[in-house]
């Protein structure tokens, strides 16, 4: 049997009022991803975390 190390990259962009809300939502999403990973017997080890949170300028106006 061979082992493979897979590194995932990407981003989430979300609209919230506060950075804290964005972090909480991202953590909830990561918990769901970790849960899915744990259900697959082939995945022996996994580490997935938030690397950074940065505020982005609004691209549209909210009313």
Helices and strands as residue ranges (DSSP letters): H 19-38
